[in-house]
Amino acid sequence: MEQSIEELKQRLFEATRRVRKSRSHRPLPEGITPAEGFVLMSISQLMSDGKRVRSGDIAKRGHNTPSATSQALRSLEEKGFITRHRDEGDSRGVTVRLTELGWKYEQMNRRMHDRRLEDLLEFLGADDAREFARIAERLSDFESTHPWSAYVEGPCELKGDSTRKEPSQEAFAGSSSGEGGERCE
């Protein structure tokens, strides 16, 4: 019997919830936070692409604030994973580079990531792996053409009595700010 749209929505919701709940996180060196691990990975990827790495590029990549990114960079520099230098082309800017320790960490991380992806592909098998890749590409297409802001039906910031169980229409104030990190104002 064919599943209804509601049943498919529920099945997808439950499957993604189980993935999030059971998902393990890659091990990090002692003293490195997950946010710092992401920053190291971003720097490595940008450098591997031959790009000059600036803190703003890292912040955009991780959807972080410039302040949070600066804090992570400062911490990573103190721990010896990165260096920061004045940008040669723009004396106001700062470029970031991995140190030998930073590259060593990223090489170890890349090897772990590759082995895990190989295990996933083996677990799925060739047909399911191809189908998964096709669906992931379709999801990416959907995300790029259907931003969350398109679904906002009205103001999305709650104001008023925080003890109420159900907000009234009057409790909503603000507006959508558009694409990329949709926030109410």
Buried (B, 14 or more C-beta within 10 A) or exposed (E): EEEEEEEEEEEEEEEEEEEEEEEEEEEBBEEBEEBBBBBBBBBBBBBEEEEBBBBEBBBBBBEBEEEEBBBBBEBBBEBEBBEBEEEEEEEEBBBBBBBEBBBEBBEEBBEEEEEEEEEEBEEBEEEEBEEEEEEEEEEEEEEEEEBEBEEBEEBBEBEEEEEEEEEEEEBBBBEBBEEEEBEBE
